[in-house]
Amino acid sequence: MIARALVLLLAKHYKDVQVTRVLTRRPVRELANFPLDGVLTNSLDDLIDHSDLVIECSGDVCHGTVVIERAFSAGLRVITVNAELQVTTGSYLAGQGFITEAEGDQPGSLAALREEAIMMGFEPLVYGNMKGYLNHNPTHADMAYWSSRQGISIEQTTSFTDGTKVQIEQALVANGFGATITRQGMEGLPSTNLDESAAVLGALADGLGQSIVDYVIPSGYAAGGVFLVGRHDRVQSQALQYLKLGAGPYYALLRPFHLCSLEVGKTLRRVLNGGGILLNNSTNPTVGVAAIAKHAMPAGELISRGIGGFQLRGESVIIDRHEDHVPIGLMSHAIMKRAVEPGQMITFDDVDLQPSRALDIVMQQRKGPRILVDDLSLVTGRSAAQPLFAGAEAVLG
C-alpha cells in the first residue's frame, strides 16, 4: 500500500526524482497493474545497483534488515517507513549508516511536530499518539470485516486494533528523543478533551523529570493525528492564552492528520537537500516492545506471525527491567518451547526463534548470556541463510 501510493506521488509530483527499481518478493508477472513499467525486480543486487537512495517500506523486520545492510554496504542512505524494524534492529543499523524514519506515519509526524515546537520555544514533555479504537484480543471475523472495509490487510488491521502498532510507534519516538514510558504499555488515557488529557500527561512527565511517550483514546473528537505537550517561558503565558492555547503551564499542540505515503516525499526531499536525520531508534535505546500472549499456548504451538497475528500482541517495556523479553518483531515462524498463559511476556527461554540476520543483531546487542543463533539452527533444522518469508511488500530504490 505504501509503496504503490508513493510511486504514484513521486511519478507525478517529484519530476527531479526517478523511481528506478522496486524490489518485491512476489512474482513480477503477478503485478501487471503496478503503476510504473519496468521497475519491478526480485533481485536485491539489481535494486542496489540502480539506486542512489533506498526507501524501505516493507513492514518486515527480517527482510528489511537484510535490505538495509546491503544498501549500507554500497554507501547508500536509507529512509524507512518501518517502525517495526526500527525498534527491533534499528539501533544497530543507526550505528552503521544513514537511516531515518520518514514523516507520514505517527512517529515521523511527531518528529516533525517536535522540530516545529522547539523552533517556537516549547520544551517537549509528552509525545502523544491517538488511538481510535483498542481491543487487545479481536476476533479473526471482526478483523476480516474491517480489513475488507478499509482496504488494508488483516495483519495491518489486527496490529492497529490490538495496540501493537501504537506500542511500536511510541517506543521508536521514546528512543529517538530520549523519552520514556510511565509504566509497561503506557497509560492509554480515555479522553473526551485533549487539553485535559494533555495536562494529566504533562504532570506525569513533570513528576518523572523526563519527557514521556503515551497515547489517548479520543471520544467526541477526531483521532487521526498526533499531539505534543510542552511548557513555555512564563513571560509568554499571556500571549499563548490569547492565541487560544490556554492558561498553561502545559500546552497541547495538535497535528490533526498524518498522511502516510503522501508525506514520505517530504523526508525524501529533506535528505536529498542535505538535511539530517528526522528520527531513528538511536544507538542507545531504552524502550523495547515485548511479545505478550493473547491466550494460553501449549509447548509446540507454532507462532506463524507475531505483529498482526492472533496469538500475540506487543507492549512497550523498559529494556533494563525486562532484559530477557523477546521483541515482537522477531516472533514469526517461531515455536513455543514452554506453555504460556494469557498476558504472559514471552522470554527467550519460552520459544525457538527462526534464524535470521535480525535475530543475530538482537542477540549481539543484548547484555549477558544469550541463546546462540547456531543453537537455534540446530533446533529448527534451518540455516540462517535460507529464505525466511515469501512476503508481498515492496522496497523502493
Summary of the structure (lengths in Angstrom):
residues: 397
radius of gyration: 21.0
end to end distance: 16.1
largest distance: 67.9
contacts: 1364
relative contact order: 0.17
helix: 38%
strand: 19%
